[in-house]
Amino acid sequence: MDIAHRRVLLASAVGSALEWYDFFIYGTAAALVFGELFFPKADPAVGTLLAFASFGVGFFARPFGGMVFGHLGDRIGRKPVLVITLLLVGAGTFLIGLLPTYDSIGIWAPILLVLLRLVQGFGAGAEYGGAVIIAVEHAPPGQRGFFGSWAAVGVTVGILMANGVFALFSALPREEFLSWGWRVPFLLSLILVIVGFYIRARLSETPVFSEIAVKNKAARSPVIEALRKHPREFLVVIGARLAENGLGYLFAVFALSYMTNQLKLPKSMVLQGNMLAYAVALVGIPLFSILSDRIGRRPVYIGGALFSAAFAFPFFMMINTQTPAIIYFALILAIAVGHAAMFGPQAAYFAELFGARLRYSGFAVARELGSVAAGGPAPFIAAALLIYAGGEPWWVAVYMVGLSLVSALAVYLGPETFRSEIHADKSDA
């Protein structure tokens, strides 16, 4: 692999790491502290619901970010949009770390929190799609799954960093953690913004978009054209996202809240379990992606969805033992096997579903519409189901099975793409 390809993979991974570090520290804070600091007038259960609702608000901004930045990515190029979205997500996260709490400014505290969450979501609406596309469009033949997986690896690194930083600061005495410790993870995002900006600013435009620019073939209204030309692909992406995105947030956000608030397990132990599972996923994601380069995207993705459906009830049975080794094994199976088998191949699969002139818009908008239906409401729905069931997780498991089966069906009904052409002269015919 030459230096140019290594730079592309690093740029894809670093930007995704920042985006998902930002998003997951918000999710972790929603599970651990936001209910108490920003919604203190509610009882603890309702406070957690409100915190998760603020988490979900960011997802409703993501499709709009996907439309705006997807349009720009198909009109002016992949690279400049990647720089803009990086700065937008990073700014929203850094400012959350400076917010006064409810005790200081009253109702303005949750209002400002939600507004900054919207800024995060607007920028994130096209960040991951751009990171995937720039890697896939630079990839050598037969390696698009592996190249695209680096954005997914970056996501996992971001989650690991978020869990690691929160594990470190949640070990502080509770008063100090609530006073200032929770802010530090948000403020540290500034370092990642600087590093990511430096790397992405040095990237070259992708060969695919350069070809479009030379031939003056950029679409006039790429979002509208993508919806008109690729309705089936939109439905496949939205359906496929239900399990991958929904379960991704249930394992990382809801399960954290369930184990610490319902089972009263130590925060440090739960965060360590999450970190171990995501560390194993750093191996699982590229391996499943390489497998999808050999046998196709669909069989690997469907296998991950069906495994996740079968494992939903055993997952909670294992967690309810409250035995650390069993909990860690459950998290590894859920995250590094079931989820990784969907998340790894998904990057290249979604990029390959859309023609080159419409790829950024189609990928970003369809993917983020799936986020609205899946990841955004998932922790809130799971928390509500837990309250409905009197603290028992079995309705949450039913919800997980439903998400997984719908995704398996959506991918089964979709086309296979791993041998398709991605250049503009053939893919947009």
Buried (B, 14 or more C-beta within 10 A) or exposed (E): EEEEBEBBBBBBBBBBBBBBBBBBBBBBBBBBBBBBBBBBEBEEBBBBBBBBBBBBBBBBBBBBBBBBBBBBBBBBBBBBBBBBBBBBBBBBBBBBBEBEBBEEEEEEBBEBBBBBBBBBBBBBBBBBBBBBBBBBBBBEEEBBBBBBBBBBBBBBBBBBBBBBBBBBBBEBEEEEBBEEBBBBBBBBBBEBBEBBBEBBEEBEBBEBBBBBBEEEBBBEBBBBBBBEBBEEBBBBBBBBBBBBBBBBBBBBBBBBBBBBBBBEBEBBBBBBBBBBBBBBBBEBBBBBBBBBBEEBBBBBBBBBBBBBBEBBBEBBBBBBEEEBEBBBBBBBBBBBBBBBBBBBBBBBBBBBBBBBBBBBBBBBBBBBBBBBBBBBBBBBBBBBBBEEEEEBBBBBBBBBBBBBBBBBBBBBEBBBBBEEBBBBEEBBE
